[in-house]
C-alpha cells in the first residue's frame, strides 16, 4: 500500500450536478458527530442504501495508513468530510495545537485517500471562523484570506482554510468535481453539551437547564452579550449538504446559513424561555466576546436553490427536548 497521491487519479472534465445514485457506496466521515449524524439521517431518509460510517474507535482518521486501507476496502463513490475536532472559545483558546494538528491530519488523510481511490464527489465541511475577524458583514465567500483571523480560534480556522484550498487544488490539478461548504453556527440533536468543550448555544441550554433544576437565582454568561451570531439547525445543514451535492459544482466554497442573526443576549433570553428558567441573567465582562459579528451572506446558496426552513425558537425548543431525553448519554 502506498500513502502518496496517485498522479493517475481519474479526472472529471465534463461534470453536471444531478441526483446521486442511491445505491452507491457513500462514506460519511464523522457520522456520529453533530453534523455527520444529521447527514446520515438525511441520506437514509432520502433512500441511500449503502451508507458507510466508522467510529473513531474503528478508524482513527489521524492514522494515514489506516485511512488509505479503509478507502481501498470500502471504495466509496461519494464522501462527506464532516469529521473534525471542534469546540467553543474556551477549548480553541486553550488547545490551539490540538485543533490545528488533529484537523490538518484528518483532512489531509481523508482527501488524499479519496483522491488516490478516485472518489467521484467529495463535500468538505468547514466553519464560518475561516473569515477575518473584522471582515465586512454579511460575510461573502470572496472575503476569505483578506484579513487577520479571530485570535481565539485562529488555529482551527487555518486548518479549515487548508481544507478549502486542498479541494480547490484537486479541482485544478485533477478536474474532480469536489466542493466545500462553510456552515454558520450549528446546533441541534447530537450536539456537544460539555461544560468546557461546547459551543455557546448548547452550553447555554445545559447551564440554564441546570440552573432551573437547582433553583438558582441567576446565571452568568461570558462576555457582554453584544456579539451577533447566526444559528442554523443541523437538520437544515444536512438538507443543504445533499442539495449542494446534487445542484452545485464550483471551485468557490459555499456559505450555509440562515442569513439572519441575533445578539448573544437575545439568544440567552430565548434559551431561558425554552427551558423555563425564570431567574436573572448576568454577564461576566472580563471574559472574551470573540468576533463582534458573524453573519453569512447566503446569496450563492440561495442561487443554488436552497433556503433554511427551521426557525430559531422552534429549533431551540427541539434541541432542549432532545437534551432532556438524552442527558444520561450525551458527552460531558
LUMLOKOL-132597 format. One record per residue (C-alpha): residue number from 1; y, x, z. Coordinates in nm, 3 decimals. Layout:
LUMLOKOL-132597
+-----+---------+---------+---------+
!  nr !      yy !      xx !      zz !
+-----+---------+---------+---------+
! NUM !       Y !       X !       Z !
...
+-----+---------+---------+---------+
end
This chain:
LUMLOKOL-132597
+-----+---------+---------+---------+
!  nr !      yy !      xx !      zz !
+-----+---------+---------+---------+
!   1 !   0.000 !   0.000 !   0.000 !
!   2 !   0.349 !   0.116 !  -0.082 !
!   3 !   0.664 !   0.029 !   0.107 !
!   4 !   0.904 !   0.132 !  -0.167 !
!   5 !   1.058 !  -0.112 !  -0.410 !
!   6 !   0.863 !  -0.151 !  -0.733 !
!   7 !   1.105 !  -0.093 !  -1.019 !
!   8 !   0.880 !  -0.300 !  -1.245 !
!   9 !   0.958 !  -0.618 !  -1.048 !
!  10 !   0.989 !  -0.908 !  -1.294 !
!  11 !   1.341 !  -1.009 !  -1.390 !
!  12 !   1.454 !  -1.365 !  -1.450 !
!  13 !   1.735 !  -1.369 !  -1.702 !
!  14 !   1.732 !  -1.736 !  -1.806 !
!  15 !   1.711 !  -1.946 !  -1.490 !
!  16 !   1.826 !  -2.305 !  -1.444 !
!  17 !   1.813 !  -2.461 !  -1.097 !
!  18 !   1.587 !  -2.762 !  -1.064 !
!  19 !   1.324 !  -2.924 !  -0.843 !
!  20 !   1.100 !  -2.675 !  -0.667 !
!  21 !   0.724 !  -2.702 !  -0.714 !
!  22 !   0.600 !  -2.893 !  -0.409 !
!  23 !   0.257 !  -2.725 !  -0.409 !
!  24 !   0.380 !  -2.365 !  -0.447 !
!  25 !   0.348 !  -2.121 !  -0.153 !
!  26 !   0.675 !  -2.142 !   0.042 !
!  27 !   0.742 !  -1.893 !   0.323 !
!  28 !   0.997 !  -1.985 !   0.590 !
!  29 !   1.078 !  -1.668 !   0.783 !
!  30 !   1.176 !  -1.770 !   1.134 !
!  31 !   1.008 !  -2.110 !   1.114 !
!  32 !   1.010 !  -2.159 !   1.490 !
!  33 !   1.382 !  -2.093 !   1.538 !
!  34 !   1.664 !  -2.345 !   1.532 !
!  35 !   1.729 !  -2.327 !   1.158 !
!  36 !   1.380 !  -2.236 !   1.042 !
!  37 !   1.213 !  -2.524 !   1.228 !
!  38 !   1.463 !  -2.770 !   1.081 !
!  39 !   1.400 !  -2.634 !   0.731 !
!  40 !   1.025 !  -2.662 !   0.790 !
!  41 !   1.063 !  -3.028 !   0.896 !
!  42 !   1.279 !  -3.100 !   0.593 !
!  43 !   1.039 !  -2.937 !   0.348 !
!  44 !   0.739 !  -3.116 !   0.498 !
!  45 !   0.924 !  -3.448 !   0.477 !
!  46 !   1.008 !  -3.375 !   0.112 !
!  47 !   0.642 !  -3.328 !   0.021 !
!  48 !   0.595 !  -2.949 !   0.026 !
!  49 !   0.226 !  -2.897 !   0.097 !
!  50 !   0.189 !  -2.518 !   0.105 !
!  51 !   0.432 !  -2.409 !   0.376 !
!  52 !   0.376 !  -2.065 !   0.529 !
!  53 !   0.501 !  -1.958 !   0.869 !
!  54 !   0.424 !  -1.675 !   1.107 !
!  55 !   0.542 !  -1.646 !   1.467 !
!  56 !   0.689 !  -1.317 !   1.585 !
!  57 !   0.363 !  -1.256 !   1.774 !
!  58 !   0.167 !  -1.297 !   1.450 !
!  59 !   0.406 !  -1.096 !   1.230 !
!  60 !   0.677 !  -0.861 !   1.354 !
!  61 !   0.933 !  -0.864 !   1.076 !
!  62 !   1.071 !  -0.534 !   1.205 !
!  63 !   0.734 !  -0.373 !   1.112 !
!  64 !   0.777 !  -0.278 !   0.747 !
!  65 !   0.411 !  -0.214 !   0.668 !
!  66 !   0.306 !  -0.542 !   0.830 !
!  67 !   0.566 !  -0.735 !   0.628 !
!  68 !   0.452 !  -0.582 !   0.299 !
!  69 !   0.088 !  -0.654 !   0.383 !
!  70 !   0.177 !  -1.015 !   0.463 !
!  71 !   0.355 !  -1.065 !   0.129 !
!  72 !   0.061 !  -0.912 !  -0.056 !
!  73 !  -0.171 !  -1.161 !   0.112 !
!  74 !   0.045 !  -1.476 !   0.116 !
!  75 !   0.209 !  -1.433 !  -0.229 !
!  76 !   0.493 !  -1.680 !  -0.167 !
!  77 !   0.680 !  -1.818 !  -0.466 !
!  78 !   0.978 !  -1.925 !  -0.256 !
!  79 !   1.127 !  -1.768 !   0.058 !
!  80 !   1.396 !  -1.880 !   0.301 !
!  81 !   1.503 !  -1.597 !   0.529 !
!  82 !   1.609 !  -1.776 !   0.847 !
!  83 !   1.469 !  -1.517 !   1.089 !
!  84 !   1.732 !  -1.329 !   1.288 !
!  85 !   1.829 !  -1.206 !   1.630 !
!  86 !   2.107 !  -1.442 !   1.734 !
!  87 !   2.322 !  -1.511 !   2.039 !
!  88 !   2.664 !  -1.605 !   2.169 !
!  89 !   2.970 !  -1.393 !   2.253 !
!  90 !   2.816 !  -1.250 !   2.572 !
!  91 !   2.491 !  -1.144 !   2.409 !
!  92 !   2.660 !  -0.999 !   2.098 !
!  93 !   2.917 !  -0.811 !   2.302 !
!  94 !   2.657 !  -0.672 !   2.544 !
!  95 !   2.384 !  -0.569 !   2.299 !
!  96 !   2.552 !  -0.469 !   1.968 !
!  97 !   2.288 !  -0.206 !   1.887 !
!  98 !   2.010 !  -0.465 !   1.913 !
!  99 !   2.194 !  -0.714 !   1.694 !
! 100 !   2.269 !  -0.455 !   1.426 !
! 101 !   1.938 !  -0.271 !   1.419 !
! 102 !   1.699 !  -0.564 !   1.452 !
! 103 !   1.873 !  -0.781 !   1.195 !
! 104 !   1.900 !  -0.498 !   0.942 !
! 105 !   1.531 !  -0.419 !   0.974 !
! 106 !   1.424 !  -0.783 !   0.943 !
! 107 !   1.637 !  -0.837 !   0.634 !
! 108 !   1.554 !  -0.516 !   0.451 !
! 109 !   1.182 !  -0.552 !   0.514 !
! 110 !   1.159 !  -0.914 !   0.402 !
! 111 !   1.385 !  -0.875 !   0.098 !
! 112 !   1.221 !  -0.551 !  -0.016 !
! 113 !   0.875 !  -0.706 !   0.016 !
! 114 !   0.990 !  -1.019 !  -0.168 !
! 115 !   1.123 !  -0.801 !  -0.450 !
! 116 !   0.809 !  -0.591 !  -0.476 !
! 117 !   0.593 !  -0.902 !  -0.497 !
! 118 !   0.818 !  -1.083 !  -0.747 !
! 119 !   0.926 !  -1.379 !  -0.533 !
! 120 !   1.097 !  -1.620 !  -0.770 !
! 121 !   1.354 !  -1.781 !  -0.541 !
! 122 !   1.498 !  -1.644 !  -0.215 !
! 123 !   1.761 !  -1.803 !   0.008 !
! 124 !   1.919 !  -1.565 !   0.261 !
! 125 !   2.098 !  -1.725 !   0.555 !
! 126 !   2.391 !  -1.556 !   0.727 !
! 127 !   2.675 !  -1.669 !   0.951 !
! 128 !   3.043 !  -1.758 !   0.941 !
! 129 !   3.112 !  -1.447 !   1.153 !
! 130 !   3.099 !  -1.240 !   0.831 !
! 131 !   3.465 !  -1.324 !   0.771 !
! 132 !   3.762 !  -1.124 !   0.903 !
! 133 !   3.889 !  -1.231 !   1.245 !
! 134 !   4.233 !  -1.324 !   1.114 !
! 135 !   4.136 !  -1.447 !   0.767 !
! 136 !   4.334 !  -1.741 !   0.629 !
! 137 !   4.195 !  -2.084 !   0.718 !
! 138 !   3.987 !  -2.253 !   0.598 !
! 139 !   3.753 !  -1.964 !   0.519 !
! 140 !   3.681 !  -1.922 !   0.149 !
! 141 !   3.389 !  -1.722 !   0.016 !
! 142 !   3.632 !  -1.482 !  -0.152 !
! 143 !   3.768 !  -1.368 !   0.188 !
! 144 !   3.458 !  -1.158 !   0.257 !
! 145 !   3.545 !  -0.791 !   0.326 !
! 146 !   3.922 !  -0.847 !   0.321 !
! 147 !   3.998 !  -0.755 !   0.684 !
! 148 !   3.876 !  -0.647 !   1.028 !
! 149 !   3.590 !  -0.835 !   1.191 !
! 150 !   3.592 !  -1.001 !   1.532 !
! 151 !   3.502 !  -0.710 !   1.769 !
! 152 !   3.274 !  -0.915 !   1.994 !
! 153 !   3.021 !  -0.979 !   1.716 !
! 154 !   3.102 !  -0.718 !   1.450 !
! 155 !   2.755 !  -0.557 !   1.469 !
! 156 !   2.582 !  -0.886 !   1.387 !
! 157 !   2.838 !  -0.958 !   1.115 !
! 158 !   2.781 !  -0.621 !   0.947 !
! 159 !   2.407 !  -0.688 !   0.935 !
! 160 !   2.463 !  -1.025 !   0.770 !
! 161 !   2.712 !  -0.880 !   0.521 !
! 162 !   2.447 !  -0.622 !   0.428 !
! 163 !   2.208 !  -0.909 !   0.357 !
! 164 !   2.456 !  -1.077 !   0.124 !
! 165 !   2.508 !  -0.752 !  -0.064 !
! 166 !   2.132 !  -0.695 !  -0.094 !
! 167 !   2.091 !  -1.039 !  -0.252 !
! 168 !   2.373 !  -0.961 !  -0.496 !
! 169 !   2.223 !  -0.619 !  -0.573 !
! 170 !   1.885 !  -0.774 !  -0.654 !
! 171 !   2.055 !  -1.017 !  -0.889 !
! 172 !   2.241 !  -0.732 !  -1.066 !
! 173 !   1.952 !  -0.489 !  -1.087 !
! 174 !   1.659 !  -0.724 !  -1.145 !
! 175 !   1.809 !  -1.055 !  -1.260 !
! 176 !   1.625 !  -1.260 !  -1.000 !
! 177 !   1.793 !  -1.591 !  -0.904 !
! 178 !   1.826 !  -1.517 !  -0.534 !
! 179 !   2.108 !  -1.679 !  -0.336 !
! 180 !   2.284 !  -1.666 !   0.004 !
! 181 !   2.427 !  -1.936 !   0.227 !
! 182 !   2.660 !  -1.889 !   0.524 !
! 183 !   2.640 !  -2.172 !   0.778 !
! 184 !   2.906 !  -2.257 !   1.028 !
! 185 !   2.813 !  -2.300 !   1.397 !
! 186 !   2.481 !  -2.481 !   1.411 !
! 187 !   2.331 !  -2.696 !   1.685 !
! 188 !   2.055 !  -2.947 !   1.736 !
! 189 !   1.687 !  -2.982 !   1.831 !
! 190 !   1.521 !  -2.646 !   1.895 !
! 191 !   1.842 !  -2.467 !   1.997 !
! 192 !   1.856 !  -2.182 !   2.249 !
! 193 !   1.984 !  -2.318 !   2.581 !
! 194 !   1.956 !  -1.988 !   2.772 !
! 195 !   2.242 !  -1.929 !   3.020 !
! 196 !   2.302 !  -1.578 !   2.881 !
! 197 !   2.188 !  -1.591 !   2.518 !
! 198 !   2.305 !  -1.927 !   2.386 !
! 199 !   2.598 !  -2.028 !   2.170 !
! 200 !   2.886 !  -2.236 !   2.300 !
! 201 !   2.757 !  -2.588 !   2.234 !
! 202 !   2.403 !  -2.561 !   2.377 !
! 203 !   2.543 !  -2.356 !   2.666 !
! 204 !   2.784 !  -2.641 !   2.742 !
! 205 !   2.510 !  -2.902 !   2.721 !
! 206 !   2.297 !  -2.714 !   2.972 !
! 207 !   2.590 !  -2.638 !   3.203 !
! 208 !   2.721 !  -2.995 !   3.208 !
! 209 !   2.377 !  -3.149 !   3.248 !
! 210 !   2.302 !  -2.920 !   3.543 !
! 211 !   2.642 !  -3.000 !   3.693 !
! 212 !   2.570 !  -3.372 !   3.661 !
! 213 !   2.230 !  -3.337 !   3.826 !
! 214 !   2.371 !  -3.118 !   4.104 !
! 215 !   2.674 !  -3.341 !   4.163 !
! 216 !   2.914 !  -3.050 !   4.101 !
! 217 !   3.282 !  -3.136 !   4.130 !
! 218 !   3.385 !  -2.906 !   3.845 !
! 219 !   3.253 !  -2.699 !   3.555 !
! 220 !   3.417 !  -2.373 !   3.446 !
! 221 !   3.411 !  -2.265 !   3.081 !
! 222 !   3.502 !  -1.929 !   2.927 !
! 223 !   3.844 !  -1.869 !   2.774 !
! 224 !   4.139 !  -2.101 !   2.726 !
! 225 !   3.964 !  -2.375 !   2.529 !
! 226 !   4.215 !  -2.339 !   2.246 !
! 227 !   3.996 !  -2.184 !   1.972 !
! 228 !   3.896 !  -2.420 !   1.695 !
! 229 !   3.534 !  -2.438 !   1.588 !
! 230 !   3.330 !  -2.623 !   1.328 !
! 231 !   2.983 !  -2.756 !   1.413 !
! 232 !   2.702 !  -2.859 !   1.180 !
! 233 !   2.384 !  -3.036 !   1.288 !
! 234 !   2.082 !  -2.826 !   1.199 !
! 235 !   1.916 !  -3.116 !   1.013 !
! 236 !   2.218 !  -3.127 !   0.783 !
! 237 !   2.183 !  -2.750 !   0.737 !
! 238 !   1.819 !  -2.789 !   0.636 !
! 239 !   1.912 !  -3.057 !   0.386 !
! 240 !   2.182 !  -2.830 !   0.242 !
! 241 !   1.935 !  -2.541 !   0.207 !
! 242 !   1.693 !  -2.740 !  -0.007 !
! 243 !   1.984 !  -2.878 !  -0.209 !
! 244 !   2.114 !  -2.529 !  -0.285 !
! 245 !   1.771 !  -2.403 !  -0.384 !
! 246 !   1.740 !  -2.687 !  -0.633 !
! 247 !   2.101 !  -2.709 !  -0.755 !
! 248 !   2.280 !  -2.375 !  -0.718 !
! 249 !   2.246 !  -2.034 !  -0.877 !
! 250 !   2.517 !  -1.771 !  -0.850 !
! 251 !   2.595 !  -1.427 !  -0.704 !
! 252 !   2.852 !  -1.551 !  -0.453 !
! 253 !   2.733 !  -1.678 !  -0.117 !
! 254 !   2.798 !  -2.045 !  -0.037 !
! 255 !   2.964 !  -2.172 !   0.281 !
! 256 !   2.774 !  -2.452 !   0.453 !
! 257 !   2.969 !  -2.667 !   0.696 !
! 258 !   3.147 !  -2.996 !   0.751 !
! 259 !   3.497 !  -2.887 !   0.654 !
! 260 !   3.639 !  -3.018 !   0.987 !
! 261 !   3.679 !  -2.855 !   1.328 !
! 262 !   3.756 !  -2.931 !   1.694 !
! 263 !   3.901 !  -2.729 !   1.980 !
! 264 !   3.664 !  -2.597 !   2.245 !
! 265 !   3.849 !  -2.820 !   2.494 !
! 266 !   3.774 !  -3.124 !   2.278 !
! 267 !   3.414 !  -3.012 !   2.248 !
! 268 !   3.383 !  -2.985 !   2.626 !
! 269 !   3.503 !  -3.342 !   2.663 !
! 270 !   3.256 !  -3.471 !   2.406 !
! 271 !   2.968 !  -3.288 !   2.575 !
! 272 !   3.071 !  -3.411 !   2.920 !
! 273 !   3.078 !  -3.768 !   2.791 !
! 274 !   2.742 !  -3.730 !   2.617 !
! 275 !   2.566 !  -3.610 !   2.933 !
! 276 !   2.756 !  -3.847 !   3.163 !
! 277 !   2.935 !  -3.578 !   3.364 !
! 278 !   3.241 !  -3.716 !   3.544 !
! 279 !   3.375 !  -3.407 !   3.728 !
! 280 !   3.670 !  -3.187 !   3.628 !
! 281 !   3.673 !  -2.921 !   3.357 !
! 282 !   3.813 !  -2.577 !   3.442 !
! 283 !   3.884 !  -2.271 !   3.222 !
! 284 !   3.844 !  -1.902 !   3.308 !
! 285 !   4.123 !  -1.747 !   3.102 !
! 286 !   4.014 !  -1.393 !   3.195 !
! 287 !   3.719 !  -1.434 !   2.959 !
! 288 !   3.749 !  -1.378 !   2.581 !
! 289 !   3.812 !  -1.662 !   2.340 !
! 290 !   3.674 !  -1.489 !   2.032 !
! 291 !   3.813 !  -1.572 !   1.688 !
! 292 !   4.107 !  -1.819 !   1.711 !
! 293 !   3.970 !  -2.042 !   1.437 !
! 294 !   3.666 !  -2.052 !   1.212 !
! 295 !   3.674 !  -2.339 !   0.965 !
! 296 !   3.473 !  -2.318 !   0.647 !
! 297 !   3.608 !  -2.408 !   0.307 !
! 298 !   3.317 !  -2.609 !   0.167 !
! 299 !   3.458 !  -2.672 !  -0.179 !
! 300 !   3.184 !  -2.472 !  -0.351 !
! 301 !   2.918 !  -2.665 !  -0.161 !
! 302 !   3.082 !  -2.997 !  -0.248 !
! 303 !   3.099 !  -2.892 !  -0.613 !
! 304 !   2.723 !  -2.832 !  -0.594 !
! 305 !   2.686 !  -3.195 !  -0.485 !
! 306 !   2.632 !  -3.179 !  -0.108 !
! 307 !   2.825 !  -3.301 !   0.197 !
! 308 !   2.735 !  -3.324 !   0.568 !
! 309 !   2.620 !  -3.663 !   0.697 !
! 310 !   2.573 !  -3.631 !   1.075 !
! 311 !   2.889 !  -3.681 !   1.283 !
! 312 !   2.959 !  -3.453 !   1.582 !
! 313 !   2.938 !  -3.719 !   1.855 !
! 314 !   2.614 !  -3.860 !   1.717 !
! 315 !   2.473 !  -3.511 !   1.672 !
! 316 !   2.558 !  -3.406 !   2.028 !
! 317 !   2.404 !  -3.723 !   2.172 !
! 318 !   2.090 !  -3.650 !   1.971 !
! 319 !   2.082 !  -3.291 !   2.098 !
! 320 !   2.132 !  -3.396 !   2.461 !
! 321 !   1.840 !  -3.636 !   2.429 !
! 322 !   1.623 !  -3.359 !   2.283 !
! 323 !   1.726 !  -3.118 !   2.559 !
! 324 !   1.634 !  -3.364 !   2.832 !
! 325 !   1.298 !  -3.432 !   2.671 !
! 326 !   1.212 !  -3.061 !   2.629 !
! 327 !   1.364 !  -2.897 !   2.937 !
! 328 !   1.028 !  -2.765 !   3.054 !
! 329 !   0.958 !  -2.579 !   2.729 !
! 330 !   1.296 !  -2.461 !   2.598 !
! 331 !   1.398 !  -2.095 !   2.607 !
! 332 !   1.570 !  -1.973 !   2.920 !
+-----+---------+---------+---------+
end
